[in-house]
Amino acid sequence: MTEHTAETVPHLTVVDHPLVAHKLSMMRRTETSTAVFRQLLREISQLLAYEVTRDLPMTTERIQTPICEWDAPVLEGRKLALVSILRAGNGLLDGILELIPGARVGFVGLYRDPVTLKPVQYYCKLPSEMGERVTIAVDPMLATGNSSAAAVDLLKEAGAKNIIFLCLLAAPEGVARMKEAHPDVRVVTASLDERLDEKGYIVPGLGDAGDRMFGTK
């Protein structure tokens, strides 16, 4: 299995695709309903999944087609680990699982203290043999980066070595924090937004992804 280093992996990849940009703009609109927001998130997660899995290691397997035997390309190594950072990460997770149904799934529960903006852990359940899997951590928002960096800390403590962080939106402050804390982790996002506001929300952003996905406030 290929392992990436800080020298060989670009820290940030912004997925530049018309469908991604269009669907993201629809999600940003205040008037977009919960049902439509949820559907768009599922659709965009599948588009992002193509980019985030582009460099998965491959091997060949001898198969029989209706015409002949053939050395067919297949994924190499253990199945992927998809790790949702609760609760909003589940929106991205569901869409990716439709493309990669055999992936192993883990969950990390963190919430951001509204005063300190620091992460507080309340749950962590991960697949076995993390060190032998490509691990994709998913969370729609990379804002301050504190919760994301803390989640990656937990993944590494469980043995994960080849980690990609997938998000819908990223703020420059969050990208910088992740690079400082985990320079070996590649960040893949649909958009690098302008900044954070005084409350730690991404600008222009789309509000609280979890609230908009689940219809809560």
C-alpha positions in Angstrom: 0.0 0.0 0.0 1.3 3.4 -0.9 2.1 5.7 1.9 2.3 9.5 1.4 4.7 11.9 3.0 4.5 15.7 3.4 7.1 16.0 0.6 5.1 14.0 -1.9 1.5 15.0 -1.2 0.1 18.5 -1.9 -1.5 19.5 1.3 -4.7 21.0 -0.3 -6.7 20.0 -3.3 -9.7 22.1 -4.4 -11.9 20.1 -6.7 -12.5 22.3 -9.7 -15.5 20.9 -11.5 -18.6 22.7 -12.9 -21.1 20.3 -11.3 -19.4 20.6 -7.9 -19.4 24.4 -8.1 -23.1 24.5 -9.2 -24.4 22.1 -6.5 -22.4 23.9 -3.9 -23.9 27.3 -4.9 -27.4 25.8 -4.5 -26.4 24.5 -1.0 -25.2 28.0 0.0 -28.6 29.6 -0.7 -30.6 30.4 2.5 -33.9 29.4 0.9 -32.7 25.8 0.1 -34.8 23.4 2.0 -33.5 20.7 4.3 -34.6 17.9 1.9 -32.9 19.6 -1.0 -29.8 20.4 1.0 -29.5 16.8 2.1 -29.9 15.5 -1.5 -27.3 18.0 -2.8 -24.8 17.0 -0.1 -25.3 13.3 -1.1 -24.7 14.1 -4.8 -21.7 16.4 -4.3 -20.1 13.8 -1.9 -20.1 11.3 -4.8 -18.4 13.8 -7.1 -15.8 14.5 -4.5 -15.3 10.8 -3.9 -14.0 10.4 -7.5 -11.2 12.9 -6.7 -10.4 11.6 -3.2 -10.0 8.0 -4.4 -8.0 8.9 -7.6 -4.7 7.6 -6.2 -5.8 4.4 -4.5 -3.3 1.6 -5.0 -4.1 -0.9 -7.7 -3.1 -4.5 -8.6 -4.4 -7.0 -11.1 -6.5 -10.2 -10.7 -6.9 -13.0 -13.2 -10.6 -13.2 -14.2 -12.7 -14.9 -16.8 -14.7 -12.6 -19.1 -17.3 -14.0 -21.5 -14.5 -13.9 -24.1 -11.3 -14.9 -22.4 -9.1 -14.8 -19.3 -7.8 -11.4 -18.5 -5.6 -9.6 -15.9 -8.2 -7.1 -14.6 -7.3 -4.0 -12.5 -8.7 -4.2 -8.9 -8.0 -2.3 -5.7 -5.0 -3.5 -3.7 -4.8 -4.1 0.0 -7.5 -3.9 2.7 -10.7 -2.1 2.2 -10.9 1.6 2.7 -11.8 3.1 6.1 -14.3 5.9 5.9 -14.5 7.9 9.2 -17.4 10.3 9.8 -16.8 13.2 12.1 -20.2 13.4 13.8 -22.7 14.5 13.2 -22.5 16.4 9.9 -19.9 14.0 8.5 -22.7 11.5 8.0 -24.0 13.5 5.0 -20.8 13.0 3.1 -20.4 9.4 4.4 -23.8 8.2 3.0 -23.0 9.4 -0.5 -19.6 7.9 -0.6 -20.8 4.6 0.7 -23.1 4.3 -2.3 -20.0 4.3 -4.5 -17.8 2.2 -2.1 -20.3 -0.1 -0.2 -17.5 -2.4 1.0 -15.6 0.3 2.9 -15.2 -0.1 6.6 -16.8 2.7 8.6 -15.8 4.5 11.8 -17.2 7.5 13.7 -15.5 10.2 15.8 -17.8 12.4 17.9 -16.5 15.9 18.6 -18.2 19.2 19.3 -16.8 22.7 19.3 -17.0 24.6 22.6 -18.9 27.8 21.6 -16.6 29.9 23.9 -13.2 28.5 23.5 -13.8 27.0 19.9 -11.8 24.0 21.1 -12.9 20.4 20.3 -14.5 18.2 23.0 -14.5 14.4 22.3 -17.6 12.3 23.2 -17.3 9.2 21.0 -14.8 7.3 19.0 -15.3 3.9 17.2 -13.0 2.9 14.4 -12.4 -0.2 12.2 -9.6 -2.6 13.0 -6.2 -2.6 11.3 -6.2 1.1 10.5 -2.5 1.0 9.7 -3.2 -1.1 6.7 -6.0 1.0 5.2 -6.3 4.2 3.3 -8.4 6.3 5.7 -10.8 9.0 4.5 -12.1 11.3 7.2 -15.2 13.2 6.2 -16.7 16.5 7.7 -18.5 19.1 5.6 -16.7 22.1 7.2 -13.0 22.8 7.9 -13.4 26.0 9.9 -10.9 26.7 12.7 -9.4 23.2 12.1 -9.2 22.4 15.8 -11.8 19.7 15.7 -10.4 18.3 12.4 -6.9 18.1 13.8 -8.2 16.5 17.0 -10.0 13.9 14.9 -6.9 13.1 12.9 -5.0 12.8 16.2 -7.5 10.0 17.2 -7.0 8.3 13.8 -3.3 8.3 14.2 -3.5 7.0 17.8 -5.5 4.0 16.3 -2.6 3.3 13.9 -3.8 5.1 10.7 -0.9 6.2 8.5 -2.4 7.1 5.1 -5.1 9.7 5.9 -7.1 12.0 3.6 -9.4 14.7 5.0 -12.5 15.3 2.8 -14.6 18.4 3.3 -17.2 20.5 1.5 -15.9 23.9 2.5 -12.5 25.0 4.0 -11.4 28.3 5.5 -7.8 29.4 5.1 -7.4 29.3 8.9 -8.5 25.7 9.0 -6.2 24.7 6.2 -3.3 26.3 7.9 -4.1 24.6 11.2 -4.3 21.2 9.6 -1.1 21.7 7.8 0.6 22.7 11.0 -0.8 19.8 13.0 -0.7 17.1 10.3 1.5 18.1 7.3 1.2 14.5 6.1 -2.6 14.6 5.7 -4.0 15.8 2.3 -7.1 18.0 2.5 -9.6 17.7 -0.4 -12.4 20.2 -0.6 -15.0 21.6 -3.0 -14.2 25.2 -2.1 -11.6 27.3 -0.3 -13.7 30.1 1.1 -12.5 33.6 2.2 -12.2 33.6 6.0 -13.8 32.9 9.4 -16.0 35.5 11.1 -15.8 36.4 14.7 -17.9 33.4 15.7 -15.7 30.9 13.8 -18.1 30.4 10.9 -16.8 30.1 7.4 -17.5 33.2 5.1 -19.3 33.2 2.7 -20.0 29.6 3.8 -23.4 28.0 4.0 -24.2 28.2 7.7 -24.1 25.2 10.1 -24.1 22.1 7.9 -25.4 19.8 10.5 -28.4 22.1 11.3 -29.2 22.5 7.7 -28.9 18.8 7.0 -31.1 17.7 9.9 -33.4 20.7 10.2 -32.2 21.6 13.6 -31.1 24.9 15.2 
